[in-house]
Every structure is written in C-alpha cells, then in structure tokens.
Amino acid sequence: MKSPVPVVAALALALLAGCAGSTSSVHRVVPRPGAQTPQSFSEVVTKTNAYQYLLYVPKDYDANPTKQWPLVLFLHGAGERGTNLTKVAVHGPPKLVGQGRQFPFILASPQCPEGKVWDDEALLGLLHRLETEMHVDTKRVYVTGLSMGGYGTWALASRHPEHFAAVAPVCGGRRSHPGAPARAKGRVEDTRGLGIPRRQGRRRAAVRKRAHGRVVPEGQGHRYQADDVSRRRP
C-alpha cells in the first residue's frame, strides 16, 4: 500500500497556496501612483473588561435566601481613579458605609482605571455578574455618580434605559462627554421615564448670583472637565 504522506502534503501545499492567493487579491491591491485603488482592512480585537470594586450587602442579607434586594451602582469622580480601592470611599454612598451607615440595598462601587473614563460595556458586565451571582431584584437596579461619574451615569442610562428603575447623576453633564462614543449623543430623551430631576443649572446660577460669582466647589479639588479627560485618554 502506498504511503498517504506525499498526497496529504501536496493537498496541504495546494490549500495554503490557494488561501495566500485569495488573501492577496481580496485584501491587498498594489497601489498605482497617481490613482486610487480599492483596499480593505480587518482586525480581530480582544478586549478584557475588568473593574475592582467595593461591595456592600445589607446586614440581614443572608437572613432570607429567597429575598431579592435592590442594587445601586455608584460611579465615582475623576479624582478617585487608579488602583487604590480605598479612594472610592472618599465620597458618596461608600463613604457613608465606611462611617457606619446601613442601607437596605446592595451597593457596588467600582473603580475606574487611571486615565480612563467609565466604560458602558464593562459596567454592564459587572451588573450582569452581580445580578447572576447575588439576590438582586432586577426591577430595582439603580445607578448614580458624581462629576465624571455623573457623566458616566447619564451615558449609561442614555444607552441602556431599560436596565434601570431610576438614575441619579450628580454634577455630571446631561450630554455625552467628549471622551465617550458618539452613539451616546441624542439619546437623552430615552431617560425621561427614569425620574431624573434636571434643576442643577438653575440652582447653580442662583447660588452664583447670591455669592456674587465667588463660588468654590466643595473640597476645592473638584476640577473634572470632560474635555481634559478626553485629551488624557491613551
């Protein structure tokens, strides 16, 4: 009986040659000086979504295994980005928990990496993980955030309003910040059913008028500007 190795080798070489030829003809055309030629480009990109986060559960969370709890997602501001997770508890609900406050809901407070802005895909992945692994009432999921987190709250709610019972952005732009994908713009009308009060602008103007324009943000270190973040993005 003849050995099949030469036949297999010949078939393999023929297949490789055919693939190389088709790739060259479809994806790459030799440019012609003084003329335009059709070209194409494709690339498979693998992305890893990862956040470290603080997780709070109510003190009687384990008392009733069948009880479903509300879930609150808190997005911090630009100053708390990085790898030091304790910075997340500088403001907002995680700060209150650190001071001993008890809440009747699950609280998840992720930390955004340094130089980044909030990523909707990664945040939804985190929410999905929590909803899958914990006793979460998916009809009572909320998101709130301040400053950069306020921008992130608006953007997340604008793209995925069906996921939340209500949202509460604090000191964050209603429109998508320059560092976010353009698809977030023009979707604010989708958040009308989420009970978001939009009175901050009028209140801020009234405060400035009473203070004769001399207004210093709380903490004096609050300098987040969306355009600055977009320029710093790697």
Biotite code that builds the C-alpha atoms (Angstrom):
import biotite.structure as struc

atoms = struc.array([
    struc.Atom([0.000, 0.000, 0.000], chain_id="A", res_id=1, res_name="MET", atom_name="CA", element="C"),
    struc.Atom([1.323, 3.421, -0.952], chain_id="A", res_id=2, res_name="LYS", atom_name="CA", element="C"),
    struc.Atom([2.062, 5.883, 1.816], chain_id="A", res_id=3, res_name="SER", atom_name="CA", element="C"),
    struc.Atom([-0.523, 8.699, 2.001], chain_id="A", res_id=4, res_name="PRO", atom_name="CA", element="C"),
    struc.Atom([2.023, 11.248, 3.274], chain_id="A", res_id=5, res_name="VAL", atom_name="CA", element="C"),
    struc.Atom([3.015, 12.679, -0.141], chain_id="A", res_id=6, res_name="PRO", atom_name="CA", element="C"),
    struc.Atom([-0.654, 13.087, -1.109], chain_id="A", res_id=7, res_name="VAL", atom_name="CA", element="C"),
    struc.Atom([-1.552, 14.839, 2.170], chain_id="A", res_id=8, res_name="VAL", atom_name="CA", element="C"),
    struc.Atom([1.468, 17.098, 1.871], chain_id="A", res_id=9, res_name="ALA", atom_name="CA", element="C"),
    struc.Atom([0.538, 18.040, -1.688], chain_id="A", res_id=10, res_name="ALA", atom_name="CA", element="C"),
    struc.Atom([-3.044, 18.867, -0.652], chain_id="A", res_id=11, res_name="LEU", atom_name="CA", element="C"),
    struc.Atom([-1.820, 20.990, 2.240], chain_id="A", res_id=12, res_name="ALA", atom_name="CA", element="C"),
    struc.Atom([0.505, 22.959, -0.009], chain_id="A", res_id=13, res_name="LEU", atom_name="CA", element="C"),
    struc.Atom([-2.293, 23.483, -2.524], chain_id="A", res_id=14, res_name="ALA", atom_name="CA", element="C"),
    struc.Atom([-4.648, 24.784, 0.183], chain_id="A", res_id=15, res_name="LEU", atom_name="CA", element="C"),
    struc.Atom([-2.035, 27.146, 1.555], chain_id="A", res_id=16, res_name="LEU", atom_name="CA", element="C"),
    struc.Atom([-1.263, 28.448, -1.896], chain_id="A", res_id=17, res_name="ALA", atom_name="CA", element="C"),
    struc.Atom([-4.942, 28.977, -2.619], chain_id="A", res_id=18, res_name="GLY", atom_name="CA", element="C"),
    struc.Atom([-5.501, 30.830, 0.655], chain_id="A", res_id=19, res_name="CYS", atom_name="CA", element="C"),
    struc.Atom([-2.482, 33.033, 0.116], chain_id="A", res_id=20, res_name="ALA", atom_name="CA", element="C"),
    struc.Atom([-3.665, 33.914, -3.354], chain_id="A", res_id=21, res_name="GLY", atom_name="CA", element="C"),
    struc.Atom([-7.196, 34.804, -2.288], chain_id="A", res_id=22, res_name="SER", atom_name="CA", element="C"),
    struc.Atom([-5.966, 36.901, 0.639], chain_id="A", res_id=23, res_name="THR", atom_name="CA", element="C"),
    struc.Atom([-3.613, 38.838, -1.588], chain_id="A", res_id=24, res_name="SER", atom_name="CA", element="C"),
    struc.Atom([-6.214, 39.516, -4.255], chain_id="A", res_id=25, res_name="SER", atom_name="CA", element="C"),
    struc.Atom([-9.037, 40.486, -1.883], chain_id="A", res_id=26, res_name="VAL", atom_name="CA", element="C"),
    struc.Atom([-7.285, 42.397, 0.883], chain_id="A", res_id=27, res_name="HIS", atom_name="CA", element="C"),
    struc.Atom([-4.337, 43.970, -0.847], chain_id="A", res_id=28, res_name="ARG", atom_name="CA", element="C"),
    struc.Atom([-4.109, 45.746, -4.181], chain_id="A", res_id=29, res_name="VAL", atom_name="CA", element="C"),
    struc.Atom([-0.788, 47.183, -5.276], chain_id="A", res_id=30, res_name="VAL", atom_name="CA", element="C"),
    struc.Atom([-1.148, 50.986, -5.197], chain_id="A", res_id=31, res_name="PRO", atom_name="CA", element="C"),
    struc.Atom([-0.782, 52.766, -8.528], chain_id="A", res_id=32, res_name="ARG", atom_name="CA", element="C"),
    struc.Atom([0.981, 56.134, -8.490], chain_id="A", res_id=33, res_name="PRO", atom_name="CA", element="C"),
    struc.Atom([-1.417, 58.965, -9.261], chain_id="A", res_id=34, res_name="GLY", atom_name="CA", element="C"),
    struc.Atom([-4.541, 56.794, -8.845], chain_id="A", res_id=35, res_name="ALA", atom_name="CA", element="C"),
    struc.Atom([-6.854, 55.487, -6.156], chain_id="A", res_id=36, res_name="GLN", atom_name="CA", element="C"),
    struc.Atom([-7.143, 51.754, -5.616], chain_id="A", res_id=37, res_name="THR", atom_name="CA", element="C"),
    struc.Atom([-9.713, 49.873, -3.503], chain_id="A", res_id=38, res_name="PRO", atom_name="CA", element="C"),
    struc.Atom([-8.270, 48.390, -0.339], chain_id="A", res_id=39, res_name="GLN", atom_name="CA", element="C"),
    struc.Atom([-9.734, 46.708, 2.740], chain_id="A", res_id=40, res_name="SER", atom_name="CA", element="C"),
    struc.Atom([-8.681, 46.193, 6.334], chain_id="A", res_id=41, res_name="PHE", atom_name="CA", element="C"),
    struc.Atom([-9.987, 43.887, 9.043], chain_id="A", res_id=42, res_name="SER", atom_name="CA", element="C"),
    struc.Atom([-8.698, 43.135, 12.512], chain_id="A", res_id=43, res_name="GLU", atom_name="CA", element="C"),
    struc.Atom([-9.951, 40.968, 15.358], chain_id="A", res_id=44, res_name="VAL", atom_name="CA", element="C"),
    struc.Atom([-9.532, 42.778, 18.687], chain_id="A", res_id=45, res_name="VAL", atom_name="CA", element="C"),
    struc.Atom([-9.941, 41.000, 22.017], chain_id="A", res_id=46, res_name="THR", atom_name="CA", element="C"),
    struc.Atom([-10.963, 43.220, 24.927], chain_id="A", res_id=47, res_name="LYS", atom_name="CA", element="C"),
    struc.Atom([-10.883, 42.396, 28.622], chain_id="A", res_id=48, res_name="THR", atom_name="CA", element="C"),
    struc.Atom([-13.394, 44.200, 30.831], chain_id="A", res_id=49, res_name="ASN", atom_name="CA", element="C"),
    struc.Atom([-12.176, 44.445, 34.413], chain_id="A", res_id=50, res_name="ALA", atom_name="CA", element="C"),
    struc.Atom([-13.034, 46.556, 37.447], chain_id="A", res_id=51, res_name="TYR", atom_name="CA", element="C"),
    struc.Atom([-12.102, 46.185, 41.072], chain_id="A", res_id=52, res_name="GLN", atom_name="CA", element="C"),
    struc.Atom([-14.928, 47.361, 43.297], chain_id="A", res_id=53, res_name="TYR", atom_name="CA", element="C"),
    struc.Atom([-16.253, 47.754, 46.804], chain_id="A", res_id=54, res_name="LEU", atom_name="CA", element="C"),
    struc.Atom([-19.308, 45.625, 47.543], chain_id="A", res_id=55, res_name="LEU", atom_name="CA", element="C"),
    struc.Atom([-21.738, 46.264, 50.372], chain_id="A", res_id=56, res_name="TYR", atom_name="CA", element="C"),
    struc.Atom([-24.612, 43.949, 51.291], chain_id="A", res_id=57, res_name="VAL", atom_name="CA", element="C"),
    struc.Atom([-27.274, 44.667, 53.956], chain_id="A", res_id=58, res_name="PRO", atom_name="CA", element="C"),
    struc.Atom([-26.656, 43.186, 57.402], chain_id="A", res_id=59, res_name="LYS", atom_name="CA", element="C"),
    struc.Atom([-29.638, 40.829, 57.081], chain_id="A", res_id=60, res_name="ASP", atom_name="CA", element="C"),
    struc.Atom([-28.779, 39.792, 53.514], chain_id="A", res_id=61, res_name="TYR", atom_name="CA", element="C"),
    struc.Atom([-28.403, 36.118, 54.486], chain_id="A", res_id=62, res_name="ASP", atom_name="CA", element="C"),
    struc.Atom([-31.465, 36.005, 56.752], chain_id="A", res_id=63, res_name="ALA", atom_name="CA", element="C"),
    struc.Atom([-33.837, 35.208, 53.884], chain_id="A", res_id=64, res_name="ASN", atom_name="CA", element="C"),
    struc.Atom([-32.195, 33.419, 50.925], chain_id="A", res_id=65, res_name="PRO", atom_name="CA", element="C"),
    struc.Atom([-35.250, 33.982, 48.722], chain_id="A", res_id=66, res_name="THR", atom_name="CA", element="C"),
    struc.Atom([-35.437, 37.751, 49.213], chain_id="A", res_id=67, res_name="LYS", atom_name="CA", element="C"),
    struc.Atom([-34.462, 39.893, 46.230], chain_id="A", res_id=68, res_name="GLN", atom_name="CA", element="C"),
    struc.Atom([-32.621, 43.122, 47.036], chain_id="A", res_id=69, res_name="TRP", atom_name="CA", element="C"),
    struc.Atom([-32.326, 46.439, 45.161], chain_id="A", res_id=70, res_name="PRO", atom_name="CA", element="C"),
    struc.Atom([-28.922, 47.107, 43.614], chain_id="A", res_id=71, res_name="LEU", atom_name="CA", element="C"),
    struc.Atom([-27.261, 50.525, 43.462], chain_id="A", res_id=72, res_name="VAL", atom_name="CA", element="C"),
    struc.Atom([-24.253, 51.132, 41.208], chain_id="A", res_id=73, res_name="LEU", atom_name="CA", element="C"),
    struc.Atom([-22.127, 54.107, 42.302], chain_id="A", res_id=74, res_name="PHE", atom_name="CA", element="C"),
    struc.Atom([-19.678, 55.755, 39.883], chain_id="A", res_id=75, res_name="LEU", atom_name="CA", element="C"),
    struc.Atom([-17.002, 57.954, 41.455], chain_id="A", res_id=76, res_name="HIS", atom_name="CA", element="C"),
    struc.Atom([-15.374, 61.064, 40.024], chain_id="A", res_id=77, res_name="GLY", atom_name="CA", element="C"),
    struc.Atom([-12.096, 61.535, 38.181], chain_id="A", res_id=78, res_name="ALA", atom_name="CA", element="C"),
    struc.Atom([-10.057, 62.080, 41.334], chain_id="A", res_id=79, res_name="GLY", atom_name="CA", element="C"),
    struc.Atom([-10.707, 58.559, 42.623], chain_id="A", res_id=80, res_name="GLU", atom_name="CA", element="C"),
    struc.Atom([-9.365, 56.701, 39.588], chain_id="A", res_id=81, res_name="ARG", atom_name="CA", element="C"),
    struc.Atom([-6.398, 54.370, 39.920], chain_id="A", res_id=82, res_name="GLY", atom_name="CA", element="C"),
    struc.Atom([-5.604, 51.153, 41.775], chain_id="A", res_id=83, res_name="THR", atom_name="CA", element="C"),
    struc.Atom([-6.033, 52.257, 45.398], chain_id="A", res_id=84, res_name="ASN", atom_name="CA", element="C"),
    struc.Atom([-9.545, 50.983, 46.080], chain_id="A", res_id=85, res_name="LEU", atom_name="CA", element="C"),
    struc.Atom([-9.850, 52.941, 49.333], chain_id="A", res_id=86, res_name="THR", atom_name="CA", element="C"),
    struc.Atom([-10.116, 56.145, 47.260], chain_id="A", res_id=87, res_name="LYS", atom_name="CA", element="C"),
    struc.Atom([-13.546, 55.021, 46.058], chain_id="A", res_id=88, res_name="VAL", atom_name="CA", element="C"),
    struc.Atom([-14.877, 55.547, 49.596], chain_id="A", res_id=89, res_name="ALA", atom_name="CA", element="C"),
    struc.Atom([-13.879, 59.225, 49.686], chain_id="A", res_id=90, res_name="VAL", atom_name="CA", element="C"),
    struc.Atom([-17.328, 60.419, 48.549], chain_id="A", res_id=91, res_name="HIS", atom_name="CA", element="C"),
    struc.Atom([-20.885, 59.240, 48.154], chain_id="A", res_id=92, res_name="GLY", atom_name="CA", element="C"),
    struc.Atom([-22.578, 56.072, 49.430], chain_id="A", res_id=93, res_name="PRO", atom_name="CA", element="C"),
    struc.Atom([-19.347, 54.082, 50.026], chain_id="A", res_id=94, res_name="PRO", atom_name="CA", element="C"),
    struc.Atom([-18.139, 56.911, 52.273], chain_id="A", res_id=95, res_name="LYS", atom_name="CA", element="C"),
    struc.Atom([-21.348, 56.679, 54.300], chain_id="A", res_id=96, res_name="LEU", atom_name="CA", element="C"),
    struc.Atom([-20.962, 52.910, 54.602], chain_id="A", res_id=97, res_name="VAL", atom_name="CA", element="C"),
    struc.Atom([-17.424, 53.458, 55.872], chain_id="A", res_id=98, res_name="GLY", atom_name="CA", element="C"),
    struc.Atom([-18.864, 55.791, 58.507], chain_id="A", res_id=99, res_name="GLN", atom_name="CA", element="C"),
    struc.Atom([-21.223, 53.092, 59.722], chain_id="A", res_id=100, res_name="GLY", atom_name="CA", element="C"),
    struc.Atom([-24.385, 53.801, 57.750], chain_id="A", res_id=101, res_name="ARG", atom_name="CA", element="C"),
    struc.Atom([-26.577, 50.807, 56.934], chain_id="A", res_id=102, res_name="GLN", atom_name="CA", element="C"),
    struc.Atom([-28.558, 50.631, 53.699], chain_id="A", res_id=103, res_name="PHE", atom_name="CA", element="C"),
    struc.Atom([-31.416, 48.337, 52.612], chain_id="A", res_id=104, res_name="PRO", atom_name="CA", element="C"),
    struc.Atom([-29.792, 47.605, 49.253], chain_id="A", res_id=105, res_name="PHE", atom_name="CA", element="C"),
    struc.Atom([-26.722, 46.071, 47.668], chain_id="A", res_id=106, res_name="ILE", atom_name="CA", element="C"),
    struc.Atom([-24.134, 48.719, 46.805], chain_id="A", res_id=107, res_name="LEU", atom_name="CA", element="C"),
    struc.Atom([-21.441, 48.185, 44.164], chain_id="A", res_id=108, res_name="ALA", atom_name="CA", element="C"),
    struc.Atom([-18.776, 50.889, 43.804], chain_id="A", res_id=109, res_name="SER", atom_name="CA", element="C"),
    struc.Atom([-16.273, 50.101, 41.023], chain_id="A", res_id=110, res_name="PRO", atom_name="CA", element="C"),
    struc.Atom([-13.008, 51.943, 40.465], chain_id="A", res_id=111, res_name="GLN", atom_name="CA", element="C"),
    struc.Atom([-12.158, 53.371, 37.067], chain_id="A", res_id=112, res_name="CYS", atom_name="CA", element="C"),
    struc.Atom([-8.511, 52.844, 35.994], chain_id="A", res_id=113, res_name="PRO", atom_name="CA", element="C"),
    struc.Atom([-6.216, 55.850, 35.890], chain_id="A", res_id=114, res_name="GLU", atom_name="CA", element="C"),
    struc.Atom([-6.544, 57.918, 32.707], chain_id="A", res_id=115, res_name="GLY", atom_name="CA", element="C"),
    struc.Atom([-9.778, 56.201, 31.652], chain_id="A", res_id=116, res_name="LYS", atom_name="CA", element="C"),
    struc.Atom([-13.446, 57.148, 31.680], chain_id="A", res_id=117, res_name="VAL", atom_name="CA", element="C"),
    struc.Atom([-16.394, 54.925, 32.525], chain_id="A", res_id=118, res_name="TRP", atom_name="CA", element="C"),
    struc.Atom([-16.936, 52.122, 30.036], chain_id="A", res_id=119, res_name="ASP", atom_name="CA", element="C"),
    struc.Atom([-20.582, 51.131, 29.473], chain_id="A", res_id=120, res_name="ASP", atom_name="CA", element="C"),
    struc.Atom([-19.738, 47.638, 28.281], chain_id="A", res_id=121, res_name="GLU", atom_name="CA", element="C"),
    struc.Atom([-17.611, 46.912, 31.336], chain_id="A", res_id=122, res_name="ALA", atom_name="CA", element="C"),
    struc.Atom([-20.223, 48.375, 33.702], chain_id="A", res_id=123, res_name="LEU", atom_name="CA", element="C"),
    struc.Atom([-22.983, 46.265, 32.169], chain_id="A", res_id=124, res_name="LEU", atom_name="CA", element="C"),
    struc.Atom([-20.747, 43.227, 32.513], chain_id="A", res_id=125, res_name="GLY", atom_name="CA", element="C"),
    struc.Atom([-20.301, 43.981, 36.200], chain_id="A", res_id=126, res_name="LEU", atom_name="CA", element="C"),
    struc.Atom([-24.054, 44.441, 36.652], chain_id="A", res_id=127, res_name="LEU", atom_name="CA", element="C"),
    struc.Atom([-24.723, 41.161, 34.889], chain_id="A", res_id=128, res_name="HIS", atom_name="CA", element="C"),
    struc.Atom([-22.254, 39.374, 37.163], chain_id="A", res_id=129, res_name="ARG", atom_name="CA", element="C"),
    struc.Atom([-23.888, 40.820, 40.282], chain_id="A", res_id=130, res_name="LEU", atom_name="CA", element="C"),
    struc.Atom([-27.404, 40.048, 39.069], chain_id="A", res_id=131, res_name="GLU", atom_name="CA", element="C"),
    struc.Atom([-26.377, 36.476, 38.304], chain_id="A", res_id=132, res_name="THR", atom_name="CA", element="C"),
    struc.Atom([-24.457, 35.697, 41.478], chain_id="A", res_id=133, res_name="GLU", atom_name="CA", element="C"),
    struc.Atom([-26.389, 37.688, 44.085], chain_id="A", res_id=134, res_name="MET", atom_name="CA", element="C"),
    struc.Atom([-30.005, 38.052, 45.237], chain_id="A", res_id=135, res_name="HIS", atom_name="CA", element="C"),
    struc.Atom([-30.756, 41.080, 43.063], chain_id="A", res_id=136, res_name="VAL", atom_name="CA", element="C"),
    struc.Atom([-34.198, 42.359, 42.177], chain_id="A", res_id=137, res_name="ASP", atom_name="CA", element="C"),
    struc.Atom([-33.574, 43.184, 38.514], chain_id="A", res_id=138, res_name="THR", atom_name="CA", element="C"),
    struc.Atom([-36.590, 45.507, 38.501], chain_id="A", res_id=139, res_name="LYS", atom_name="CA", element="C"),
    struc.Atom([-34.891, 47.684, 41.111], chain_id="A", res_id=140, res_name="ARG", atom_name="CA", element="C"),
    struc.Atom([-31.443, 48.410, 39.720], chain_id="A", res_id=141, res_name="VAL", atom_name="CA", element="C"),
    struc.Atom([-30.211, 51.991, 40.061], chain_id="A", res_id=142, res_name="TYR", atom_name="CA", element="C"),
    struc.Atom([-27.134, 53.960, 39.020], chain_id="A", res_id=143, res_name="VAL", atom_name="CA", element="C"),
    struc.Atom([-25.751, 57.157, 40.493], chain_id="A", res_id=144, res_name="THR", atom_name="CA", element="C"),
    struc.Atom([-22.462, 59.003, 40.238], chain_id="A", res_id=145, res_name="GLY", atom_name="CA", element="C"),
    struc.Atom([-20.804, 62.350, 40.734], chain_id="A", res_id=146, res_name="LEU", atom_name="CA", element="C"),
    struc.Atom([-18.700, 64.538, 38.458], chain_id="A", res_id=147, res_name="SER", atom_name="CA", element="C"),
    struc.Atom([-17.102, 62.105, 35.971], chain_id="A", res_id=148, res_name="MET", atom_name="CA", element="C"),
    struc.Atom([-19.415, 59.521, 37.486], chain_id="A", res_id=149, res_name="GLY", atom_name="CA", element="C"),
    struc.Atom([-22.331, 61.834, 36.724], chain_id="A", res_id=150, res_name="GLY", atom_name="CA", element="C"),
    struc.Atom([-21.290, 61.865, 33.083], chain_id="A", res_id=151, res_name="TYR", atom_name="CA", element="C"),
    struc.Atom([-20.987, 58.093, 33.230], chain_id="A", res_id=152, res_name="GLY", atom_name="CA", element="C"),
    struc.Atom([-24.438, 57.820, 34.785], chain_id="A", res_id=153, res_name="THR", atom_name="CA", element="C"),
    struc.Atom([-26.037, 59.890, 32.029], chain_id="A", res_id=154, res_name="TRP", atom_name="CA", element="C"),
    struc.Atom([-24.206, 57.977, 29.307], chain_id="A", res_id=155, res_name="ALA", atom_name="CA", element="C"),
    struc.Atom([-25.064, 54.547, 30.724], chain_id="A", res_id=156, res_name="LEU", atom_name="CA", element="C"),
    struc.Atom([-28.720, 55.448, 31.256], chain_id="A", res_id=157, res_name="ALA", atom_name="CA", element="C"),
    struc.Atom([-28.972, 57.039, 27.808], chain_id="A", res_id=158, res_name="SER", atom_name="CA", element="C"),
    struc.Atom([-27.754, 53.905, 26.056], chain_id="A", res_id=159, res_name="ARG", atom_name="CA", element="C"),
    struc.Atom([-29.463, 51.352, 28.297], chain_id="A", res_id=160, res_name="HIS", atom_name="CA", element="C"),
    struc.Atom([-32.521, 52.971, 29.943], chain_id="A", res_id=161, res_name="PRO", atom_name="CA", element="C"),
    struc.Atom([-34.350, 49.633, 30.011], chain_id="A", res_id=162, res_name="GLU", atom_name="CA", element="C"),
    struc.Atom([-31.869, 48.315, 32.588], chain_id="A", res_id=163, res_name="HIS", atom_name="CA", element="C"),
    struc.Atom([-32.618, 50.822, 35.348], chain_id="A", res_id=164, res_name="PHE", atom_name="CA", element="C"),
    struc.Atom([-35.552, 51.706, 37.571], chain_id="A", res_id=165, res_name="ALA", atom_name="CA", element="C"),
    struc.Atom([-34.113, 55.197, 38.154], chain_id="A", res_id=166, res_name="ALA", atom_name="CA", element="C"),
    struc.Atom([-30.836, 57.102, 37.878], chain_id="A", res_id=167, res_name="VAL", atom_name="CA", element="C"),
    struc.Atom([-29.384, 59.994, 39.891], chain_id="A", res_id=168, res_name="ALA", atom_name="CA", element="C"),
    struc.Atom([-26.482, 61.832, 38.213], chain_id="A", res_id=169, res_name="PRO", atom_name="CA", element="C"),
    struc.Atom([-24.748, 64.445, 40.380], chain_id="A", res_id=170, res_name="VAL", atom_name="CA", element="C"),
    struc.Atom([-22.697, 67.275, 38.835], chain_id="A", res_id=171, res_name="CYS", atom_name="CA", element="C"),
    struc.Atom([-22.463, 65.422, 35.536], chain_id="A", res_id=172, res_name="GLY", atom_name="CA", element="C"),
    struc.Atom([-23.246, 66.635, 32.027], chain_id="A", res_id=173, res_name="GLY", atom_name="CA", element="C"),
    struc.Atom([-26.528, 65.544, 30.545], chain_id="A", res_id=174, res_name="ARG", atom_name="CA", element="C"),
    struc.Atom([-24.940, 65.023, 27.165], chain_id="A", res_id=175, res_name="ARG", atom_name="CA", element="C"),
    struc.Atom([-22.241, 62.551, 26.334], chain_id="A", res_id=176, res_name="SER", atom_name="CA", element="C"),
    struc.Atom([-18.788, 63.821, 27.335], chain_id="A", res_id=177, res_name="HIS", atom_name="CA", element="C"),
    struc.Atom([-16.217, 64.207, 24.519], chain_id="A", res_id=178, res_name="PRO", atom_name="CA", element="C"),
    struc.Atom([-14.348, 61.111, 25.681], chain_id="A", res_id=179, res_name="GLY", atom_name="CA", element="C"),
    struc.Atom([-17.376, 58.860, 25.184], chain_id="A", res_id=180, res_name="ALA", atom_name="CA", element="C"),
    struc.Atom([-18.513, 57.179, 21.951], chain_id="A", res_id=181, res_name="PRO", atom_name="CA", element="C"),
    struc.Atom([-20.638, 59.392, 19.720], chain_id="A", res_id=182, res_name="ALA", atom_name="CA", element="C"),
    struc.Atom([-23.539, 56.937, 19.777], chain_id="A", res_id=183, res_name="ARG", atom_name="CA", element="C"),
    struc.Atom([-24.448, 58.169, 23.269], chain_id="A", res_id=184, res_name="ALA", atom_name="CA", element="C"),
    struc.Atom([-25.419, 61.602, 21.948], chain_id="A", res_id=185, res_name="LYS", atom_name="CA", element="C"),
    struc.Atom([-29.031, 62.323, 21.164], chain_id="A", res_id=186, res_name="GLY", atom_name="CA", element="C"),
    struc.Atom([-30.360, 59.549, 23.422], chain_id="A", res_id=187, res_name="ARG", atom_name="CA", element="C"),
    struc.Atom([-31.203, 61.657, 26.471], chain_id="A", res_id=188, res_name="VAL", atom_name="CA", element="C"),
    struc.Atom([-34.899, 61.513, 25.604], chain_id="A", res_id=189, res_name="GLU", atom_name="CA", element="C"),
    struc.Atom([-34.781, 57.781, 26.393], chain_id="A", res_id=190, res_name="ASP", atom_name="CA", element="C"),
    struc.Atom([-34.216, 58.601, 30.076], chain_id="A", res_id=191, res_name="THR", atom_name="CA", element="C"),
    struc.Atom([-37.452, 60.539, 30.546], chain_id="A", res_id=192, res_name="ARG", atom_name="CA", element="C"),
    struc.Atom([-39.103, 57.677, 32.398], chain_id="A", res_id=193, res_name="GLY", atom_name="CA", element="C"),
    struc.Atom([-36.264, 57.337, 34.916], chain_id="A", res_id=194, res_name="LEU", atom_name="CA", element="C"),
    struc.Atom([-37.300, 60.205, 37.199], chain_id="A", res_id=195, res_name="GLY", atom_name="CA", element="C"),
    struc.Atom([-34.232, 62.425, 36.769], chain_id="A", res_id=196, res_name="ILE", atom_name="CA", element="C"),
    struc.Atom([-34.602, 65.993, 38.129], chain_id="A", res_id=197, res_name="PRO", atom_name="CA", element="C"),
    struc.Atom([-32.718, 68.486, 35.940], chain_id="A", res_id=198, res_name="ARG", atom_name="CA", element="C"),
    struc.Atom([-32.698, 71.567, 38.143], chain_id="A", res_id=199, res_name="ARG", atom_name="CA", element="C"),
    struc.Atom([-28.996, 71.835, 38.903], chain_id="A", res_id=200, res_name="GLN", atom_name="CA", element="C"),
    struc.Atom([-28.291, 74.522, 36.290], chain_id="A", res_id=201, res_name="GLY", atom_name="CA", element="C"),
    struc.Atom([-30.898, 76.943, 37.663], chain_id="A", res_id=202, res_name="ARG", atom_name="CA", element="C"),
    struc.Atom([-29.850, 76.268, 41.252], chain_id="A", res_id=203, res_name="ARG", atom_name="CA", element="C"),
    struc.Atom([-26.187, 76.818, 40.433], chain_id="A", res_id=204, res_name="ARG", atom_name="CA", element="C"),
    struc.Atom([-26.982, 80.114, 38.718], chain_id="A", res_id=205, res_name="ALA", atom_name="CA", element="C"),
    struc.Atom([-28.977, 81.274, 41.753], chain_id="A", res_id=206, res_name="ALA", atom_name="CA", element="C"),
    struc.Atom([-26.141, 80.345, 44.112], chain_id="A", res_id=207, res_name="VAL", atom_name="CA", element="C"),
    struc.Atom([-23.598, 82.194, 41.981], chain_id="A", res_id=208, res_name="ARG", atom_name="CA", element="C"),
    struc.Atom([-25.803, 85.272, 41.935], chain_id="A", res_id=209, res_name="LYS", atom_name="CA", element="C"),
    struc.Atom([-26.168, 85.304, 45.721], chain_id="A", res_id=210, res_name="ARG", atom_name="CA", element="C"),
    struc.Atom([-22.414, 84.747, 46.138], chain_id="A", res_id=211, res_name="ALA", atom_name="CA", element="C"),
    struc.Atom([-21.575, 87.474, 43.589], chain_id="A", res_id=212, res_name="HIS", atom_name="CA", element="C"),
    struc.Atom([-19.837, 84.897, 41.423], chain_id="A", res_id=213, res_name="GLY", atom_name="CA", element="C"),
    struc.Atom([-17.435, 83.739, 44.151], chain_id="A", res_id=214, res_name="ARG", atom_name="CA", element="C"),
    struc.Atom([-18.188, 80.036, 44.270], chain_id="A", res_id=215, res_name="VAL", atom_name="CA", element="C"),
    struc.Atom([-15.589, 77.400, 45.172], chain_id="A", res_id=216, res_name="VAL", atom_name="CA", element="C"),
    struc.Atom([-16.547, 73.731, 44.601], chain_id="A", res_id=217, res_name="PRO", atom_name="CA", element="C"),
    struc.Atom([-16.722, 71.597, 47.717], chain_id="A", res_id=218, res_name="GLU", atom_name="CA", element="C"),
    struc.Atom([-13.320, 70.195, 48.608], chain_id="A", res_id=219, res_name="GLY", atom_name="CA", element="C"),
    struc.Atom([-11.569, 72.771, 46.364], chain_id="A", res_id=220, res_name="GLN", atom_name="CA", element="C"),
    struc.Atom([-10.072, 69.935, 44.367], chain_id="A", res_id=221, res_name="GLY", atom_name="CA", element="C"),
    struc.Atom([-13.013, 69.274, 42.104], chain_id="A", res_id=222, res_name="HIS", atom_name="CA", element="C"),
    struc.Atom([-11.648, 70.179, 38.697], chain_id="A", res_id=223, res_name="ARG", atom_name="CA", element="C"),
    struc.Atom([-13.015, 67.490, 36.422], chain_id="A", res_id=224, res_name="TYR", atom_name="CA", element="C"),
    struc.Atom([-13.564, 68.682, 32.870], chain_id="A", res_id=225, res_name="GLN", atom_name="CA", element="C"),
    struc.Atom([-14.766, 66.193, 30.289], chain_id="A", res_id=226, res_name="ALA", atom_name="CA", element="C"),
    struc.Atom([-12.579, 67.659, 27.551], chain_id="A", res_id=227, res_name="ASP", atom_name="CA", element="C"),
    struc.Atom([-9.496, 67.317, 29.783], chain_id="A", res_id=228, res_name="ASP", atom_name="CA", element="C"),
    struc.Atom([-10.241, 63.636, 30.335], chain_id="A", res_id=229, res_name="VAL", atom_name="CA", element="C"),
    struc.Atom([-10.731, 63.047, 26.635], chain_id="A", res_id=230, res_name="SER", atom_name="CA", element="C"),
    struc.Atom([-7.325, 64.573, 25.913], chain_id="A", res_id=231, res_name="ARG", atom_name="CA", element="C"),
    struc.Atom([-5.705, 62.396, 28.557], chain_id="A", res_id=232, res_name="ARG", atom_name="CA", element="C"),
    struc.Atom([-7.140, 59.159, 27.239], chain_id="A", res_id=233, res_name="ARG", atom_name="CA", element="C"),
    struc.Atom([-4.363, 56.859, 25.965], chain_id="A", res_id=234, res_name="PRO", atom_name="CA", element="C"),
])
